[in-house]
Amino acid sequence: MAKKRLLLKPKFMIIITLSLAVILVVSAVIELSQVKKEILHIMSEQAASLIESITVSSDNATLAYSELETQVAERLLNNAKMIERFDKTNTLSQKELTEIAAQNNLLRINIFNGKGNKVVSSHTAIHEDLEPLHEPRQFLLPILEGREDEIVIGFKESRFGLGKRYAVAVRRTKGGVVVVNIDAKEMLRLRKEIGVGRLINDMAEKDGIFYIVIQDTLGIIAASKEISSMSKISSDPFLREAQKKSTPSTRLTELNDNQIFEAVTPFFIDSASLGLIRIGLKTDHIAEADTRTKRRLLFISLILLVGGVLVFNFVIVNQNYTLLDEAYLRAKTYTGSILANMTDAVVAIDPDEKITLFNRAAEKLFNIEERAAFGKKCSELVYAETVLEETLRTGKSIQDFETEYKIPGKKAILSVNAFALKTKSGEVDSAVAVIKDLTDRRIMEENLRRKEKLTAMGELASGVAHEVRNPLNAIGMIAQRLSKEFEPKADVDEYKTLSRTVVNEVFRINVLIQRFLKFARPPKLDLQRSDLNNLMDEVIELVLPEADSKGTKVVKKYQTLEKIFIDPNQLKQVFLNLLQNSLQAISKDGSVFVKMRALDNNVVVEIEDTGYGIAKESLDKIFDLYFTTKEDGTGMGLSIANQIVAAHHGSIEVESRVDVGTIFRIILPNSQA
């Protein structure tokens, strides 16, 4: 009897096939859900990076503008106080106010009496055809009513609507108020360019970002383009809950029939909560992943009927990895684009302290291309151990650390925020630093401090000189009369010698007083289009005899420069003073190097010597009036030099090491207009 073969019935085959199909569909749905979770996780990290970038950049922009406005207000208050001191002794005329306004770059100077009525002004224009928008008295009430001695009025519309003004006011000793105004157009432009709104719109233009919004309980504070309304915090439980958290909250939501992945986090400035940052990311890649998964499911189902379960499993796994890789690359591209275009330098290093990230701002700051910096240690760029390497070793974040590094071509003052990235096990994997260059700001602050100090000392010298000159002249005249009109009965020669000595000393002191008065009221610049190369050659010719007598070499190392607008006579005095100082600092057989070069929009003049140098404790005082280390010095040379360079809108820097030498660096604007 033949064996009976076991055959699967069609219904069993259908059941098996359907079972495999169900298993396949369930497996695909689970895999798709996992893919979505991975993509959402990557998008959450991307949103967190965006929020961090917005927070750091907006903090820096806000602090930078706040610092600028504070400095402007302080300068205007100092000017107002100076005017009040002049007004205290003698009521100023319109002509005097006009001269003071021109000398100090002020738009208006107005003086009001105790009733708030204007008594004198530097401005003569009359707008009879315009209606005033406001009365000055409304801004001056805190001083007029005795509640304040000085106020910063800040931004306001001009009285006749002719532009924005920025103003301050101080109390008059005689009763009333002194008000100083400047044109606020440039400050408003700067505030707009560095403001949070501009930052949001720039970042929102990146591909993949649907919107960026900052809002509080009252409504939208700032938002990207095309966004005019959003759900209120009070009516949205998710937003109310997000306000209580310190980390970003995320959700999938809809806006204008578009599915959006939204990340929300509180927004703080100076520890004060201003509301929420809401970032909406496009979910096109999630929909794309969903569509691709469905198509692949159908394809694999056909493969299952022909080739079997193994091929199906292989395809679905391969698809999952492909989708994850695409999502990862897209998120990496978004983050990389944002980091590359940040205004602050961003540098990252790996566990071996080698650079793995170096954005465009870092290239500009360190004057080195990314490909040249990649793989190097930070210490090789700044010739010293860096905060970033310290963070990598300790794993601790460092906030707003201000330090000085020597980078190619200059010494830079940097503000560094560094933090460590750790693995799940808690080990430090890498470190990232956000670096801001504070060099120009510190130079500006030092120049402002130096100018204010010299101005105050010059005013003091002028006052003393005026008080001393009249009685001094009287003493001289009396001594001359005594010498000519009186004849003593004894010791005639001694009498005449003493008389001549009194006259000569009066003359010498009078010359010194003239110097003080000249410093207090420096001559106006006579700007001419001049050749700095020829001017420096003339100065060097003047000091060559002194250099030759000491065996000192004067070496010229300067580029051929374009003619610029300067006062050649006054700058010649500056160069001559610095060259003579260098020669006097060298005992013998030394060298003085004179260098000139064009740098960006400036001309840089350096006078370097190999003399005995300047002690560190004296460096901050050398530009002070009357400070000198020479036995026969007056202490006015460098003060006058600094005053002349400042009048050219330039600056003087100094570097010195004892027994090594000194470098004086003069930076002048390259004005060829």
C-alpha positions in Angstrom: 0.0 0.0 0.0 1.5 3.3 -1.1 2.4 6.0 1.5 0.0 8.8 1.7 1.8 12.2 1.3 0.9 14.9 3.6 -0.3 17.9 1.7 -1.2 21.3 3.1 -4.6 22.3 2.2 -5.2 25.6 0.4 -6.9 27.0 3.4 -3.9 26.2 5.6 -1.6 27.8 3.0 -3.9 30.9 3.0 -3.9 30.9 6.8 -0.1 30.6 6.9 0.3 33.3 4.2 -2.1 35.6 6.0 -0.4 34.9 9.3 3.0 35.8 7.7 1.4 38.9 6.2 -0.1 40.0 9.5 3.2 39.4 11.2 4.9 41.4 8.5 2.4 44.3 8.8 2.6 44.3 12.6 6.4 44.2 12.4 6.5 47.0 9.8 4.1 49.2 12.0 6.4 48.6 15.0 9.5 49.4 13.0 7.8 52.6 11.6 6.9 53.6 15.1 10.5 53.1 16.2 11.8 55.1 13.2 9.4 58.0 14.1 10.6 57.9 17.7 14.2 58.1 16.6 13.5 60.9 14.2 11.5 62.8 16.8 14.5 62.3 19.2 16.9 63.7 16.7 14.5 66.6 16.0 14.3 67.2 19.8 18.1 67.5 19.9 18.1 69.8 16.9 15.5 72.0 18.5 17.5 72.1 21.8 20.6 73.2 19.8 18.5 75.9 18.1 17.1 77.1 21.5 20.6 77.2 23.0 21.9 79.1 20.0 19.0 81.6 20.2 19.5 82.0 24.0 23.2 82.6 23.8 23.1 84.9 20.8 20.2 86.9 22.1 21.9 87.3 25.5 25.1 88.5 23.8 23.2 90.9 21.5 21.1 92.3 24.4 24.2 92.7 26.7 26.3 94.3 23.9 23.6 96.8 23.1 22.9 97.5 26.7 26.7 98.2 27.3 26.8 100.5 24.3 23.8 102.5 25.4 25.2 102.8 29.0 28.5 104.1 27.7 26.7 106.7 25.5 24.5 107.8 28.4 27.6 108.2 30.6 29.4 110.2 28.0 26.4 112.5 27.5 26.0 112.9 31.3 29.7 113.9 31.6 29.2 116.5 28.9 26.1 117.8 30.5 27.9 118.1 33.9 30.8 119.9 32.2 28.4 122.4 30.6 26.6 122.9 34.0 30.0 123.8 35.6 30.6 126.4 32.9 27.1 127.7 33.3 27.5 127.8 37.1 30.1 130.6 36.9 28.8 132.5 33.9 25.6 132.1 31.8 26.6 130.5 28.5 25.8 132.2 25.2 24.3 130.5 22.2 27.7 130.8 20.4 29.5 129.1 23.3 26.9 126.3 23.4 27.3 125.8 19.6 31.1 125.6 19.9 30.8 123.0 22.8 28.3 121.0 20.8 30.6 120.9 17.8 33.6 119.9 19.8 31.8 117.1 21.6 29.8 115.7 18.6 26.5 116.8 20.2 23.3 117.5 18.2 21.6 119.9 20.7 22.4 121.7 24.0 19.4 123.3 25.7 19.3 125.1 29.0 16.0 125.6 30.8 15.1 127.7 33.8 13.3 126.5 37.0 9.9 126.8 35.3 10.9 124.5 32.4 11.2 127.4 29.9 14.2 127.3 27.5 16.6 130.2 28.1 19.4 129.4 25.7 20.1 126.7 23.1 22.9 125.7 20.7 20.2 125.4 17.9 18.8 128.4 16.1 16.3 126.8 13.7 12.6 127.9 14.0 9.8 125.7 12.9 6.9 128.1 12.7 5.0 125.9 10.2 5.2 122.7 12.4 3.1 121.8 15.4 5.1 120.5 18.4 4.5 116.9 19.3 5.3 117.4 23.0 6.7 119.9 25.5 10.2 119.5 27.0 8.9 120.1 30.5 7.1 116.7 30.6 10.5 114.9 30.4 12.2 117.2 33.0 9.7 117.0 35.8 11.8 114.6 38.0 14.5 117.3 38.1 12.3 120.4 38.2 10.3 118.9 41.1 13.5 118.1 43.0 13.2 114.3 42.9 16.4 113.7 40.8 19.7 115.5 40.1 20.3 113.8 36.8 18.2 111.6 34.5 18.7 109.6 31.3 15.7 110.6 29.1 16.8 108.0 26.5 15.1 107.7 23.1 12.4 110.2 22.2 10.9 111.8 19.1 12.2 115.3 18.3 9.8 118.1 19.3 8.8 118.8 15.7 8.9 115.2 14.5 12.2 115.5 12.6 13.8 112.3 13.8 14.7 110.3 16.9 16.8 111.8 19.7 18.7 110.3 22.6 19.0 112.7 25.6 20.1 113.2 29.2 19.6 116.0 31.7 21.3 117.4 34.8 20.2 119.9 37.4 21.5 123.5 37.2 23.0 125.0 40.2 21.2 128.3 39.3 17.9 126.4 39.0 16.6 124.6 36.0 18.0 121.9 33.8 20.8 121.4 31.2 19.7 118.9 28.5 22.1 117.3 26.0 20.9 115.5 22.8 22.4 113.4 20.1 20.9 112.0 16.9 19.7 108.5 17.7 19.4 107.2 14.1 22.7 105.3 14.3 21.9 103.8 17.7 18.4 102.6 16.5 20.0 101.1 13.4 22.5 99.2 15.5 19.8 98.0 17.9 17.7 96.8 15.0 20.7 94.9 13.5 21.8 93.2 16.7 18.3 92.7 18.2 16.4 89.5 18.9 13.9 90.0 16.1 16.7 90.2 13.5 18.3 87.1 15.0 15.0 85.1 14.8 14.3 86.1 11.2 17.8 85.1 10.1 17.6 81.7 11.8 14.0 81.0 10.6 15.2 81.3 7.0 17.2 78.0 7.4 15.6 75.1 5.6 13.5 72.9 7.8 12.4 75.6 10.3 8.7 76.6 10.0 8.7 79.3 12.6 10.5 80.8 15.7 8.4 82.8 18.2 9.1 84.5 21.5 5.8 85.2 23.4 4.7 86.1 26.9 1.3 86.0 28.6 0.1 89.1 26.7 1.1 87.9 23.2 3.9 87.7 20.7 7.1 89.6 21.6 9.1 88.6 18.4 8.4 86.2 15.6 9.7 85.1 12.3 8.1 86.3 9.0 4.6 85.1 8.1 3.6 84.5 11.7 1.0 87.0 13.0 -0.8 85.0 15.7 -0.2 82.0 17.9 -2.2 80.1 20.6 -2.1 82.0 23.9 -0.3 80.6 26.9 -3.3 80.9 29.1 -5.5 78.8 26.8 -3.0 76.1 26.1 -2.3 73.5 28.9 0.9 72.3 27.1 2.4 75.9 27.1 1.4 76.5 30.7 3.2 73.3 31.7 6.2 74.1 29.6 6.6 77.4 31.6 7.3 75.4 34.7 10.1 73.2 33.2 13.8 74.1 32.8 14.2 71.7 29.8 12.5 72.0 26.4 9.1 70.4 26.0 8.1 69.0 22.6 4.9 68.0 20.8 3.4 67.3 17.3 0.8 69.9 16.5 -0.8 71.6 13.5 -0.6 75.2 12.2 -2.3 76.4 9.1 -3.1 72.7 8.0 0.6 71.8 8.4 1.9 69.2 10.9 4.6 70.8 13.0 7.1 69.4 15.5 7.2 72.1 18.2 9.8 72.6 21.0 9.0 75.1 23.8 11.2 76.3 26.6 11.2 79.4 29.0 13.2 82.4 27.8 15.3 84.2 30.5 17.5 87.3 30.4 19.4 88.2 33.6 17.5 85.4 35.4 14.2 87.1 34.6 11.6 85.1 32.7 10.4 87.0 29.6 8.1 84.2 28.3 8.5 81.2 26.0 10.7 80.4 23.0 8.6 78.3 20.5 10.4 76.6 17.6 8.4 74.8 14.9 10.2 72.4 12.7 8.8 71.0 9.5 7.9 67.3 9.5 8.2 66.6 5.8 10.9 64.0 6.5 8.5 62.2 8.9 5.8 62.0 6.3 8.4 61.0 3.7 9.6 58.2 6.0 6.0 57.1 6.5 5.3 57.0 2.7 8.6 55.1 2.1 7.8 52.6 4.7 4.4 51.8 3.2 5.8 51.5 -0.3 8.5 49.2 1.0 5.9 47.1 2.9 4.1 46.4 -0.4 7.3 45.6 -2.1 8.4 43.2 0.6 4.9 41.6 0.6 5.5 40.7 -3.0 9.0 39.4 -2.2 7.4 37.3 0.5 5.1 35.5 -2.0 8.1 34.8 -4.3 11.2 34.5 -2.2 10.3 34.1 1.4 10.4 35.6 4.8 14.2 36.0 5.0 14.4 38.4 2.1 11.5 40.4 3.6 13.3 40.8 6.9 16.5 41.9 5.2 14.7 44.6 3.2 12.7 46.0 6.2 15.8 46.2 8.4 17.8 47.9 5.6 15.0 50.4 5.1 15.0 51.3 8.8 18.7 52.0 8.8 18.3 54.1 5.6 15.6 56.3 7.1 17.5 56.8 10.3 20.7 57.7 8.5 18.8 60.2 6.3 17.1 61.8 9.4 20.5 61.9 11.2 22.3 63.5 8.2 19.5 66.1 7.8 19.6 67.0 11.5 23.4 67.2 11.3 23.1 69.5 8.3 20.7 71.8 10.0 22.8 72.1 13.1 26.1 72.4 11.2 24.6 75.3 9.1 23.5 77.2 12.2 26.9 76.7 13.9 28.8 77.8 10.8 26.9 81.0 10.5 26.9 82.1 14.2 28.5 85.5 14.8 30.4 84.0 17.8 33.3 81.6 17.3 32.5 78.0 18.1 35.3 75.4 18.6 34.9 71.7 19.7 37.6 69.2 20.6 37.6 65.4 21.0 39.0 63.4 23.9 42.5 63.8 22.4 42.2 67.6 22.6 42.1 67.8 18.8 39.8 70.3 17.0 36.7 68.7 15.4 34.6 71.8 14.9 35.8 75.3 13.8 33.2 77.6 12.4 33.6 80.7 10.2 33.7 83.1 13.1 36.5 81.1 14.6 38.4 81.2 11.2 38.1 85.0 11.3 39.0 85.3 15.0 42.1 83.1 14.9 43.0 84.0 11.3 43.3 80.4 10.2 41.2 78.3 7.9 39.1 75.4 9.2 41.1 72.8 7.2 44.3 74.1 8.7 42.9 74.1 12.3 41.2 70.7 12.0 43.0 68.0 14.0 45.3 70.5 15.8 45.2 71.3 19.5 43.8 74.6 20.7 47.1 75.3 22.5 48.9 75.3 19.1 46.7 78.2 18.0 47.0 80.5 21.0 50.4 79.2 22.4 48.9 78.4 25.8 46.6 76.0 27.5 43.0 76.9 26.8 39.7 76.9 28.8 38.4 74.3 26.4 41.1 71.8 27.3 40.6 72.5 31.0 36.8 71.8 30.5 37.7 68.5 28.7 39.8 67.4 31.7 37.5 68.4 34.5 34.1 67.9 32.8 32.9 71.2 34.4 31.3 74.0 32.4 32.9 77.5 32.5 30.7 80.5 31.9 31.7 84.0 30.8 35.4 83.4 31.5 37.4 86.4 30.3 41.0 85.8 29.4 43.9 87.1 27.2 45.5 84.9 24.5 48.2 85.6 22.0 46.9 84.6 18.6 48.7 85.1 15.2 49.1 88.8 14.6 47.7 90.2 17.9 46.8 89.7 21.5 43.1 89.1 22.0 40.8 89.5 25.0 38.3 86.7 24.7 35.1 85.8 26.6 34.6 82.0 26.7 31.7 79.8 27.5 32.8 76.2 27.6 30.8 73.0 28.4 31.6 69.3 28.2 29.5 66.7 26.3 29.2 63.3 28.1 28.3 59.8 27.1 25.4 57.9 28.7 27.9 56.4 31.2 29.0 59.9 32.3 32.4 60.0 30.6 33.5 63.2 28.9 33.3 62.6 25.2 34.2 66.1 23.9 34.1 69.8 24.8 32.6 72.8 23.0 33.4 76.5 23.5 31.5 79.6 22.3 34.1 82.4 22.1 33.5 86.2 21.8 36.2 88.7 20.9 36.2 91.6 23.4 39.5 93.1 22.2 37.9 96.1 20.3 35.5 96.8 23.2 38.3 96.8 25.8 40.4 99.1 23.6 37.4 101.5 23.2 36.8 101.5 26.9 40.5 102.2 27.6 40.6 105.1 25.1 37.4 106.5 26.6 38.8 106.3 30.1 42.1 107.8 29.0 40.3 110.7 27.2 38.0 111.4 30.2 41.0 111.4 32.5 43.0 113.8 30.3 40.0 116.0 29.8 39.5 116.4 33.5 43.2 117.0 34.2 43.4 119.5 31.3 40.5 121.4 32.8 42.1 121.4 36.2 45.4 122.6 34.7 43.6 125.3 32.8 41.8 126.5 35.9 45.0 126.6 37.9 46.9 128.3 35.1 44.3 131.1 34.8 44.4 131.7 38.6 48.2 131.7 38.8 49.0 133.8 35.7 47.7 137.2 36.8 49.5 137.3 40.2 52.6 135.9 38.6 52.6 138.7 35.9 52.2 141.2 38.7 55.2 139.7 40.6 57.3 139.9 37.4 56.3 143.6 36.7 57.1 144.5 40.3 60.5 142.8 40.1 61.3 144.7 36.9 60.3 148.0 38.4 62.3 147.3 41.6 65.3 146.5 39.4 65.1 149.7 37.3 63.6 152.3 39.7 65.3 151.4 43.1 68.9 151.5 44.0 69.9 150.0 47.4 72.6 151.6 49.5 74.4 148.3 50.1 74.8 144.9 48.3 73.8 146.4 44.9 75.1 143.4 42.8 73.2 140.9 45.0 70.1 143.0 44.8 70.2 143.1 40.9 71.0 139.4 40.7 68.0 138.5 42.9 65.8 140.8 40.8 66.9 139.2 37.5 66.4 135.8 39.1 62.8 136.7 40.0 62.0 138.0 36.5 63.6 134.9 34.8 61.7 132.5 37.1 58.4 134.3 36.4 59.2 134.0 32.7 59.9 130.3 33.0 56.8 129.6 34.9 54.7 131.6 32.4 56.1 129.4 29.6 54.9 126.3 31.6 51.5 127.9 32.1 51.2 128.4 28.3 51.8 124.7 27.9 49.0 123.9 30.3 46.7 126.2 28.5 47.6 124.7 25.1 46.9 121.3 26.5 43.5 122.4 27.9 42.6 124.0 24.5 44.4 122.1 21.8 44.5 123.7 18.3 41.9 122.5 15.8 43.1 120.0 13.2 44.2 121.3 9.8 43.4 118.2 7.8 45.3 117.8 4.6 45.7 114.9 2.2 49.3 113.8 3.2 51.8 111.1 2.5 52.7 109.3 5.8 55.8 107.8 4.2 57.3 111.2 3.4 56.2 112.6 6.8 57.9 109.8 8.7 61.1 110.2 6.5 61.2 113.9 7.6 60.9 113.0 11.3 63.6 110.3 11.0 66.0 112.8 9.4 65.5 115.1 12.4 66.5 112.4 15.0 69.3 110.8 13.0 72.1 113.0 14.4 71.1 112.0 18.0 70.9 108.3 16.9 74.3 108.4 15.3 75.9 110.0 18.3 74.7 107.1 20.5 75.5 104.4 17.9 71.8 103.6 17.6 70.3 102.2 14.3 67.0 103.5 13.0 65.6 100.8 10.7 62.7 101.6 8.4 60.3 98.7 7.7 57.2 100.3 6.2 54.9 99.7 3.2 54.1 102.3 0.6 50.8 103.8 1.8 48.1 105.8 0.0 47.7 109.4 1.0 45.2 110.0 3.8 43.7 113.1 5.5 45.6 114.1 8.6 47.1 117.2 10.2 50.8 116.6 9.2 52.2 119.2 11.6 50.5 117.7 14.7 51.2 114.1 13.7 54.8 115.1 13.1 55.0 116.3 16.7 53.6 112.9 17.8 56.1 110.8 15.8 59.0 113.0 16.8 58.1 112.7 20.5 57.9 108.9 20.3 61.1 108.6 18.4 63.0 110.8 20.9 61.6 108.7 23.8 62.8 105.5 22.1 66.3 107.0 21.6 66.4 108.2 25.2 65.4 104.7 26.4 68.5 103.1 24.7 71.9 103.4 26.3 73.9 102.7 23.2 74.3 100.3 20.3 70.6 99.6 20.2 68.0 99.8 17.4 64.8 101.6 16.7 62.4 100.0 14.2 59.8 102.2 12.4 57.0 100.1 10.8 54.0 101.2 8.9 51.3 99.1 7.2 47.7 99.1 6.0 45.3 96.9 8.1 41.7 96.6 7.1 40.4 100.2 7.1 43.3 101.5 9.2 46.9 102.6 9.0 49.1 101.1 11.7 52.4 102.9 12.7 54.7 101.1 15.1 57.8 102.5 16.8 59.8 99.7 18.5 63.0 100.1 20.5 65.4 97.7 22.3 65.7 100.0 25.3 65.2 99.4 29.0 61.4 99.2 28.8 58.7 100.4 31.0 57.8 98.8 34.4 54.4 97.0 34.4 53.1 99.2 37.2 53.8 102.4 35.1 52.2 101.2 31.8 48.7 102.4 32.9 50.0 105.8 33.9 52.3 106.9 31.0 49.5 108.8 29.2 48.5 110.6 32.4 49.2 114.3 32.5 52.5 115.2 34.4 53.5 111.5 34.8 57.1 111.0 33.9 60.0 108.7 34.8 62.6 111.2 33.5 64.4 113.5 35.9 64.0 116.5 33.5 60.6 115.4 32.0 57.4 117.5 32.1 55.0 114.5 31.8 53.1 116.2 29.0 54.6 114.7 25.8 52.7 111.4 25.7 49.5 113.1 27.0 49.6 115.6 24.1 50.5 112.8 21.7 47.4 110.8 22.8 45.3 113.9 22.6 46.4 114.5 18.9 45.8 110.9 17.9 42.4 110.9 19.6 41.5 114.0 17.6 42.2 112.0 14.5 39.8 109.4 15.7 42.7 107.0 16.3 44.2 105.3 19.2 47.7 104.6 20.8 48.6 101.2 22.2 51.8 100.3 24.1 53.6 97.0 24.8 56.7 96.9 26.9 59.0 94.5 28.8 61.7 95.6 31.1 65.2 95.2 29.7 63.7 94.0 26.4 62.1 97.1 24.8 58.9 99.0 24.0 56.5 99.1 21.1 54.2 102.2 20.6 51.4 101.4 18.1 49.4 104.2 16.6 46.2 103.2 14.7 44.7 105.8 12.4 41.6 105.5 10.3 42.4 105.1 6.6 40.4 108.2 5.5 41.0 109.0 1.8 37.7 110.9 1.2 
